[in-house]
Amino acid sequence: MSAIPSNKPYRVGRSRTGLGLFATKPIKKGTRIIRYFGPLLDSRKKEEDAIENKYLFELNNRWTIDGSVRKNIARYINHACKPNAESDVKPRKRKVFIRAIKNIEPGEEINYDYGTDYFKAYLKPIGCKCDACEKKRKKQRAEARAEKARLKAKAERKALKKAEELAAKAEKLKRKLNGAKTNDIKANGVEANGVKLNGKLMNGHGGKSAAGKPTPVKSGIFATAKAKPGRERRASA
């Protein structure tokens, strides 16, 4: 790597995408920061037109700068979708300068827009890693997480509501079954106080037999049948 004079307001350093060019001094808007240079390639010559690398800077339909030479420090300037510099192209002079379009502070990375063709050919397939695109992806990830959390909470509320509805139905069915059981018991003559069970007295007194005669029970007390109307009961002689 070629040495950069100390009076230059930039240095080569580590960037998100590898190496990049960083300001070492304040750079005012409109300042020419550095020249992008290298051998000129003539597209009319097949051998030169066949040269391919990612540092080619096209001046016009005929002339292209091959910026892959090590002395071209400007080749370390990375692309940005929202840059702080731009390429100032001078086709007739066959020169390109990188100029600040914003005030650039020390430590800030210098960048410019490489153009649509370069973006589609080299950056789009792998994803642009400039600050603007990183922020956009970060925002999209945050929105995706928020949407996922919202859907999860919605599903949990729906599941809870369904569980509550099922519990309410189960409780209602339980009360209904308990009520039916109570009615069935009463219909069969069984009372809750134990007085009667299937027509038989359970309080120590017997019931009537089929002939109307008293039915003996354990207590020894007979239940007497009622006299028929119009007949007296006489004592035996």
Steps between C-alpha positions, in 0.01 A plus 500: 500500500637840402579745778259790534656841565423629849353819362220305330168504689440125474638158587430141403337299777274206577144535385186283519576371151876463542722804442370854467615861492444707816531872566781606735413869489176694451409509131267776388220453253620558141861405572687280249621219719696274266550414134394161363767400250661213311583385146251601231337211316377545144184301430592494130789272581382145564778417744420807713124464465532141630653615832262440791533603865287685754714817487412602144364855478331576169553857374300464178422241233867478402720575800512320833734547795651181641521596867642166621856639533628517856584870481132581445399553864155614384417137414452435874202736513191286545154533351212652697136545404497823705857622454693799632701541178457466123708434189578813305568368148694702242465295177699738280789512745451128565513561870278418799505672838313401816334807649322546834130578478466528878719613786701193601630467854829332606454123536204496261526265203508665157265347244320568174236338280659261248203523265216270392701274269765422760236452770306246291813314389695480826304616805141385450590126476676507838298779665618854552672549837502879516370674814169595337428143388612358835263736682222405260558128558520558877168684489344221292627238746358700792165533322501127422570417868224739611254344253597151616448602864164658411380184323622285788313715755190489280519120479546474878196724562296293257608174666421641846155615387430157350615327819272725706205424270565125526526526879169690512331238280638221717371671815158553342484135393603392848219701661254362247602141572481556876148645461389203287633254758309674781176495299546131420547415866178684597311332218593158642367596845826557671499814709802666641382471867487118480125486580389309194669261259302338216170534690632356831522702818849519643413665836426178690131464392390236256271558206182328383493155353297424193204374714502812716640308795760651724859430394727402787822693539795462733349729759200265549247768413227406254347743263121441513279512196218751489140358546282504199210748514168369633647209705549502874780332677351275777678345785502122504291328761 
